[in-house]
Each structure stands twice: as C-alpha cells, then as structure tokens.
Amino acid sequence: MAPSAPDLRPYLEELERFADGQMTVAEQAAFEQRLEQDAALAQAFLTYEQLTADVRWVAGHETLRLRLESLDRRLTQRDVALSRIKQQQRKTQKRWGLIASVAGVALLALWLLLRPSTSSVEETWAQYYVPDAGLPAAVINEERRPLLAEAMREYKEGRYPTALFTLRRVPTSNLGQDTLLYYTGIFLLSQSKQDTEKAQDAQTFLRKVTQQSGSGLAPKAQYHLGMAYWFAKQPQQARAALQTVANDASNPYQQAARRILQTNGIAR
C-alpha cells in the first residue's frame, strides 16, 4: 500500500509565499531554518515542489505559464535582493575594517608621541655624564703593569669590550681589588649605549666599591653608580645616589651631580 501524500493545507500559504518570493529576508531565513528542523514541513515542501514541477511540465494554460514566469521573476528579484544585501554587508565590513585600521594607526601614533623616548633619555644622559678619565700613566707604571696600561689605552680609544677583556687578565697581585671592581664597572657602563643591560651589570661592581668606606674610589663610584641607575631607568635610586655625591664637598663629581639635580635632568 503506497504511503499517503502529506497534507499541504496547513502549510500551503507559507509554501506559496516562499515559492513566490513574498517573504521578507527575516521570514525567509526563519522558514529555511524550520525546514531543517520540522520533518513534516520539509516533507510538505518537497511534495509542493514536486507538484509545482509536475504542473510546469503538464500545464499548458496561458495563465499558468504567466504565473510561472512571474514566479521566476520574483525568485530572480529575491536572489538579486539577497545579493545586494550581501554586498552591502561586505561594504559595511570593509568600512568598519578601514575605521578600525585608522583608529589603530592613530592610537599607535599617540602612543609613540606620548611614550618616553628611549633615544631622548640616552641623549640627555650623555649630555650630563662625565666619564672617568682613566688611570694616569704615572699611576699605571706600564713597565710593571703592561696589561693594565693596555686596558686603559683601549678604554680611552673607545674599545670598551676589548678593554674589559684585557682588564680581567690583569693579575690581582698587581691591582687593588677596589680598582679592579671600579674599572670593571666603568668599562661596563661605557658599553651601555650599545647594550642597555650593561648599565645594570655595572651597578653590581660600582655598588661594591661604594661599600668599601676605606677606598679612595668610593666617592667616584657613587657618582657612576647614580648614572648607571639613571641609564637603567631607575630614577629614584639615581637621585638618591647623586644626592649623596652632591652633599660631599670632597667628591670630584660634586658639581656634576648638583647640575643634574638642579636642572631636574633625570625627570626628562
């Protein structure tokens, strides 16, 4: 026994409106979703489609032909309308994408404008920094300490990594511990423009010298330690160290430290 055909009457109006393209975009989307979820509606739709197809083949009446042509036109119009909506959506997406890109560029430009400039900090630091002149020849005594003399020459020529390497080859019996620590810190700090981490490395050695109260290099180390803090963007520690230098009348860097503090150079 052949299965009975589904009853189209409950769905006929919706099927005709859908087939005729009379639904709005929202109604059409909702109807298509129901087709996926409602088995009875899906079966009725298939039957309606089959009946429509059969009518197209067998009906020869002019009215039916015109109706089918009208249906085709409406379907075409619906496709055109859907295509237009999709194009509009793509244009809207592109427009928002462009707006987002422009906003991103503007925010980046604002950030670049407002952020502290690394190069300007380094330039300001270089304007204030008074480098160590190195050990004088009379103190070095090149005949007795040739490696120390070579390290100082390399330092004065700006070959700081090589100078540091040579300094570390100097026998500790020929050089005081505080002098070795001090110039290790100086040579590291001199490399900070090429490698900013060197300023932090220099702090370790210079700090040890400042803790040796009996060393004649402790006051000078205090100044260079403050400058190492400044270069490493540690303004509070830098001000504290330089204030100690500025308060010490016997420190050869007293005026240099006062100039920095009075002009508030560290805040720039």
C-alpha angles and dihedrals in degrees: 000000000000115000115255118256114255117260108256096185098090090052103030097102093049092045092051093047090049093046091045093050092240095132123098118242091260093048091048092051091049091048092050090050090052090051088061094048106032111068093189092052091047091052091047090050092052090049091048091049091050092049091049091050091049091050090052091056100043106029115091099171114125093225091056091047091053091047091052090049089050089050091052091050091050092049089050090049090049091052090048090049092049091048090050091050091051091049090050090050091051091049090050091050091049091048092052090044090054091047090050091049092050091047090049092051090047092051091048091050091049091049092049089049096049102036118096108266111238092203092051091050090051092046092050090047091051091051091058102034117104106198123215112264093220128237115314119243092248091059095043097054095201095205091060098034108028095159091054090049090050092049091052092049091051090048093052090048090055096249093130102163090049091046091052091049091051093046091056089056092059109109112247088227088066097047135045117248093238091051092050092049093045097052092041086059092045093050091048093048089050089060094052094099089062095038118020092199089067089074090062091045089052091054092066094058097038092049091055090054092050088054091059099084093184094057119102088213094059095091092049091046089054090060095047090045089056090050090048089053090050094050090049089054096250098133098169094054090043093054092047093051094045092046088058089053093047091053093052111086091190094055111105089215095053095110093045090053093046091051091055094047096044094050092041088231094161092063092060 
